[in-house]
């Protein structure tokens, strides 16, 4: 992933036209005790009983107990790095998208610019592997020729702008962002980017795994340079130039923990101040090129831009040409001939992530169509696979979880009334988005052709870049979504104070219309609570009800909150994936607060639903046991060790095993449900228990 993509989502906590303010008011003002009945059915189902490993002790390892039998019977497929019912559901969704795209692409006379023409022709071009392979490296030649002609700093700046227009973030990137202090406005944000390894630590740390990764990266970069025609010695020298260049950038970058603090990336400037920071880069020309209004902007990492200035001022132009050519080539591998894709896969997929074989081409093409034309493809997906009953039921669940959060805040003993009032104001302004946007993006201007994948890819990226940049200087459009409707994920955006649940996640095992309340509250209910809790985690708690980065806590309450967070961080610091490799509690703090808060909120909401609509045991499990098993079965991913190492290093989400056992081991309700005794692995002592929400 490009580093700047991380900047854009660093404040958006994921599980990755909007509802109007009136909708939010309805949610917030309804009685917190209102509970709606689950859908009627001849027989509502419970947990996946066949997935449970009954030889495991739930009080010792609930991860193994809740889902161990499924994992034993369903090893990770060779093309995947994680696997569970949840990940399988996500891949099954791609099968459904394939059916849609196969049907649409079979017809070649759709109206130009229609949803069907766009997604059908793009997918048709992508799946024509023979045509892509026949083109070889030729599609790269025009831009490579331009890079080769760069003679001075002005030429470097012009090429950076051309790469940015194709969404290639090198060495920095520019995009749109809600103003952190006036969130009704959109400003430009300039952030660090342009690294080929996963994050800065891969360039600077001395542990063997990082040293090995740098050596492998050198080999990989050289191999890619050879594919575009450079002799081996030249390719090796150029690879070293790239690594040296990126290492200097990395040393000037914030690490993953520092990036989690929104204050660390809050540096509002005028354009004149930005120009002073990087005098060798002509920002007036850049702004004119992209027609960006001359409004104040946010510079996420000023120290990084100072390093870019050093590179512009002192690095030979030949080294800049090598670096920019590398960034261009590596960014285009998905739409190049097989040798390019294979070489890229060997390093990023196989070596870094442990993927044993490539995904089939059709699946990669589905993913690419969703990435570039997601709301066009999403329209077809929603029409076919997202019934109104699912949206209605999900809306009820979201309402009940928001009510549970209100109850929680009302009854907190450690929070004073002054801070409670501000917290309740924030809950009252939460804006849920469910399923799909009220207004779809119009992609009709993109010139997609059936026989031109490379050109289609460039054109779609350019359109998406323009779509983002044209938001700058305008009021925030609250109808925009950050992920596409078929995506199996959810997120919270603190600047908009919104929680978003696309249609793609609202399927088993997360969400089941035919299930008892325990199942939906234990799975998607915890996800809903997780996203709500992000509004009050170590990042979200820094934003007020209007989405401003502004303190709304008394000092005593903030100290108490911080202390509770430290408990969570310390707990996760002690979760190891292998000897000497463990989670960084500060990195995963927000997601861990989200999981803990989500489980607690969902449990409270579930018990209100259970009181109104009692259910009995199913398959020998009580309603409480079903609730907790549902969470274990939704979250219990098997993950390759290589992928775990990547996650521990740079992912703010903990490993799935610890997302299951970590929050539940802090809940006395879990211990009671399974009659766990003090001293059991799943029962932390009262003085050890961590509870924020």
Secondary structure, DSSP 8 states (H G I E B T S, - for coil): --HHHHHHHHTEEE------HHHHHHHHHS-TT--------SS-B-S-GGG--TTS-TTT-HHHHHHHHHHHHS---TT-SEESHHHHHHHHHHHHHHHHHHHHHT-----TTSHHHHHHHHHHHHH-HHHHHHHTTGGGHHHHHHHHT--SHHHHHHHHHHHHHTT---SEEEEEEE-SSSTTBEEEEEEE---SSSSTHHHH--SHHHHHHHHHHHHHHHHHHHHTT--HHHHHHHHHHHHHHHHHHHHTS--HHHHT-GGGG--EE-HHHHHHHTTTS-HHHHHHHHT-----EEES-HHHHHHHHHHHHHS-HHHHHHHHHHHHHHHTGGGS-HHHHHHHIIIIIIIIT---S---HHHHHHHHHHHHHHHHHHHHHHHHH--HHHHHHHHHHHHHHHHHHHHHHHT-SSS-HHHHHHHHHHHHT-EEEEES-SS----TTS---TT-HHHHHHHHHHHHHHHHHTTTTSB--TT--SS-TT-S-EEEETTTTEEEEEGGGSSTTT--TTB-HHHHHHTHHHHHHHHHHHTTSTTGGGB-TTS-B---S-HHHHHHHHHHHHHHHHHHHT-EEETTEE--TTTSHHHHHHHHHHHHHHHHHHHHHHHHS----BTTB-HHHHHHHHHHHHH--EE-HHHHHHHHHH-SS--HHHHHHHHHTT-HHHHHHTT--TT-TT---TTT-----
